[in-house]
Structure formats: structure tokens, C-alpha cells
Amino acid sequence: MTKQEDDAFLIEVGDRLRSVRRSRRETQRDCADRCGLDRTYLSLVEHGKKNITLLSLRRIAEGYGVPLSYLLSLIEYEELS
């Protein structure tokens, strides 16, 4: 994996988190408070600037009642070569 691929993955995960949060019409503050996270940290994660920990990702999944695997799944899959 290259840094560029890692950065793209972080952006995709952040986009997924933002999408789930917005579908529930919540602010970053609402989500952060419910999940016990800092709002600034959540913002950085949503923008792909911070590598979220698995424990934080699990907190968000539990807070929204979605499987952890949903937050990690990518919108598009590329065939393995």
C-alpha cells in the first residue's frame, strides 16, 4: 500500500462516517458527545486527516446502531489481481 492509497482509504471511511451522521441529521458535536469523542477529532476523521482507532470506530458504530463492518465497507470494490 502506498501513502496515496492509505490517504484515499481514510477519506472513504471519513465520508462513510459523515454520511451516517448526516442521515441522522446530527451535528459533529451530537455524535462526539454520544460516542465520548472530541468534536475536533471527529472532524479530522471525517475529512480523512486523522487515522481513527478501531475502538473509536466501534463507539460510533454502537452509537448509531450500525455494524462496524458497515463503517469499514467501501462504496466501490476493486477486483483483486
C-alpha positions in Angstrom: 0.0 0.0 0.0 1.2 3.4 -0.9 0.6 6.6 1.2 -1.7 7.8 -1.5 -3.8 4.6 -1.2 -3.8 4.9 2.6 -5.0 8.6 2.3 -7.7 7.6 -0.1 -8.9 4.9 2.3 -9.1 7.3 5.3 -11.1 9.7 3.1 -13.6 7.0 2.2 -14.0 5.9 5.8 -14.5 9.6 6.8 -17.1 10.0 4.0 -19.0 7.0 5.3 -19.0 8.3 8.9 -20.2 11.7 7.7 -22.9 10.2 5.6 -24.2 8.1 8.5 -24.1 11.2 10.8 -25.9 13.4 8.3 -28.6 10.8 7.6 -29.5 11.1 11.2 -29.5 14.9 11.0 -26.8 15.2 13.7 -24.0 17.7 14.2 -20.5 16.6 14.8 -21.0 17.8 18.4 -24.0 15.5 18.8 -22.1 12.5 17.5 -19.0 13.3 19.5 -20.9 13.7 22.7 -22.9 10.5 22.3 -19.7 8.5 21.5 -17.4 10.1 24.0 -15.1 11.6 21.4 -13.8 15.1 20.9 -15.6 17.0 18.2 -12.3 18.2 16.6 -11.1 14.6 16.5 -14.3 13.6 14.7 -14.0 16.4 12.2 -10.4 15.4 11.4 -11.5 11.8 10.9 -14.4 12.8 8.7 -12.1 14.8 6.5 -9.5 11.9 6.2 -6.9 13.9 8.2 -6.8 11.5 11.2 -6.5 7.7 11.4 -9.4 6.7 13.6 -8.7 3.9 16.1 -10.8 0.7 16.0 -12.1 1.5 19.4 -13.4 4.9 18.4 -14.9 3.4 15.3 -16.7 0.8 17.4 -18.1 3.5 19.6 -19.5 5.3 16.6 -21.0 2.1 15.2 -22.6 1.3 18.5 -23.9 4.9 18.9 -25.6 4.7 15.6 -26.7 1.1 15.8 -24.9 0.0 12.7 -22.4 -2.9 12.3 -18.8 -1.9 12.5 -18.4 -3.7 9.1 -20.8 -1.1 7.5 -18.5 1.8 8.5 -15.5 0.0 7.1 -17.0 -1.2 3.8 -16.1 0.8 0.8 -18.6 2.0 -1.7 -16.7 0.5 -4.6 -14.7 -2.7 -4.6 -11.8 -3.3 -6.9 -11.2 -6.8 -8.2 -8.0 -8.3 -6.7 -5.4 -9.1 -9.2 
